[in-house]
């Protein structure tokens, strides 16, 4: 779980660092966030959702990167969110 706290800290305090990494490495970061909110441990899943929420807020504030981000990743994120929402093994957490 400490890995996800690291992602959360970078996302909250150093978001431009995420924008500076190559797309393949950013995809690994995004896949890690997706893996977190799909996790069956509630604390990991909640942390993943918090990271994703903050990430989407940060992207919305970066006009230069927002359109490209949404075109590339938004449908994939939405698909994974729907898979968690419809999966009966996941229970409601903080959100």
VOPAGU-2260 file (C-alpha; in pm, 1 decimal, decimal comma):
REM VOPAGU-2260
SITE   aa  ch    i         X         Y         Z
SITE  UNK   A    0       0,0       0,0       0,0
SITE  UNK   A    1     295,9     235,2      42,4
SITE  UNK   A    2     342,0     238,7    -334,9
SITE  UNK   A    3      -4,7     386,9    -373,7
SITE  UNK   A    4      69,0     648,1    -108,3
SITE  UNK   A    5     372,2     744,2    -316,8
SITE  UNK   A    6     154,4     778,3    -628,3
SITE  UNK   A    7     -93,3     981,1    -426,4
SITE  UNK   A    8     179,3    1215,8    -300,6
SITE  UNK   A    9     327,9    1268,6    -647,3
SITE  UNK   A   10     -17,8    1325,2    -791,8
SITE  UNK   A   11    -109,8    1574,9    -520,7
SITE  UNK   A   12     216,5    1766,7    -488,2
SITE  UNK   A   13     415,9    1710,0    -810,6
SITE  UNK   A   14     154,9    1655,0   -1081,3
SITE  UNK   A   15     366,8    1821,0   -1354,7
SITE  UNK   A   16     612,1    1532,3   -1308,5
SITE  UNK   A   17     343,6    1295,7   -1439,4
SITE  UNK   A   18     297,8    1515,7   -1745,0
SITE  UNK   A   19     671,8    1516,4   -1809,7
SITE  UNK   A   20     717,0    1138,6   -1832,2
SITE  UNK   A   21     681,5     955,2   -2165,9
SITE  UNK   A   22     336,4     815,7   -2252,8
SITE  UNK   A   23     439,6     453,2   -2199,9
SITE  UNK   A   24     553,5     527,7   -1845,5
SITE  UNK   A   25     242,7     736,1   -1776,4
SITE  UNK   A   26      31,5     441,3   -1891,9
SITE  UNK   A   27     206,6     227,9   -1628,2
SITE  UNK   A   28     117,0     487,0   -1364,5
SITE  UNK   A   29    -244,1     492,4   -1482,4
SITE  UNK   A   30    -258,2     111,3   -1490,2
SITE  UNK   A   31    -131,9     109,4   -1131,1
SITE  UNK   A   32    -407,8     348,9   -1028,3
SITE  UNK   A   33    -665,7     133,2   -1206,7
SITE  UNK   A   34    -527,1    -178,2   -1040,8
SITE  UNK   A   35    -556,5      -1,6    -705,0
SITE  UNK   A   36    -923,6      90,8    -735,0
SITE  UNK   A   37   -1003,3    -259,2    -863,1
SITE  UNK   A   38    -829,2    -413,7    -561,4
SITE  UNK   A   39   -1040,1    -623,4    -323,8
SITE  UNK   A   40    -882,1    -467,7     -14,5
SITE  UNK   A   41   -1101,8    -170,5      67,6
SITE  UNK   A   42    -821,1      58,7     183,7
SITE  UNK   A   43    -625,5       4,7    -140,4
SITE  UNK   A   44    -938,3      50,2    -352,9
SITE  UNK   A   45   -1031,6     370,0    -169,3
SITE  UNK   A   46    -679,7     506,8    -209,2
SITE  UNK   A   47    -694,1     423,2    -581,2
SITE  UNK   A   48   -1023,2     607,9    -619,4
SITE  UNK   A   49    -884,4     908,6    -434,9
SITE  UNK   A   50    -577,5     911,2    -659,8
SITE  UNK   A   51    -794,1     885,9    -971,8
SITE  UNK   A   52   -1023,6    1165,3    -854,0
SITE  UNK   A   53    -728,8    1395,9    -786,6
SITE  UNK   A   54    -565,5    1296,1   -1115,6
SITE  UNK   A   55    -879,2    1387,9   -1310,2
SITE  UNK   A   56    -901,8    1720,5   -1125,9
SITE  UNK   A   57    -536,3    1792,3   -1203,6
SITE  UNK   A   58    -578,9    1701,5   -1570,6
SITE  UNK   A   59    -880,7    1930,9   -1599,0
SITE  UNK   A   60    -663,8    2221,4   -1483,6
SITE  UNK   A   61    -397,5    2151,9   -1748,1
SITE  UNK   A   62    -562,9    2278,7   -2064,7
SITE  UNK   A   63    -265,6    2188,5   -2283,9
SITE  UNK   A   64    -272,0    1822,8   -2179,1
SITE  UNK   A   65    -641,1    1767,8   -2104,1
SITE  UNK   A   66    -774,3    1696,3   -2453,3
SITE  UNK   A   67    -499,5    1449,1   -2535,1
SITE  UNK   A   68    -542,8    1276,3   -2198,4
SITE  UNK   A   69    -917,8    1237,7   -2244,1
SITE  UNK   A   70    -881,8    1108,6   -2600,2
SITE  UNK   A   71    -622,5     853,8   -2495,4
SITE  UNK   A   72    -735,5     733,0   -2153,0
SITE  UNK   A   73   -1088,9     840,1   -2061,5
SITE  UNK   A   74   -1282,2     551,1   -2219,1
SITE  UNK   A   75   -1042,9     298,3   -2067,5
SITE  UNK   A   76   -1082,5     454,4   -1722,1
SITE  UNK   A   77   -1460,4     460,8   -1758,4
SITE  UNK   A   78   -1467,9      94,7   -1863,0
SITE  UNK   A   79   -1269,7      -7,1   -1554,3
SITE  UNK   A   80   -1487,4     203,0   -1324,7
SITE  UNK   A   81   -1798,6      34,4   -1462,2
SITE  UNK   A   82   -1639,6    -307,2   -1412,2
SITE  UNK   A   83   -1583,1    -227,2   -1044,3
SITE  UNK   A   84   -1930,4     -80,7    -998,2
SITE  UNK   A   85   -2093,3    -391,9   -1142,5
SITE  UNK   A   86   -1863,1    -641,3    -965,6
SITE  UNK   A   87   -2042,3    -786,3    -663,7
SITE  UNK   A   88   -1713,4    -871,3    -489,5
SITE  UNK   A   89   -1647,3    -499,3    -433,8
SITE  UNK   A   90   -1820,0    -328,1    -144,8
SITE  UNK   A   91   -1884,5      38,2     -88,6
SITE  UNK   A   92   -1606,6     233,2      76,4
SITE  UNK   A   93   -1555,9     599,8     148,2
SITE  UNK   A   94   -1684,1     731,0    -183,9
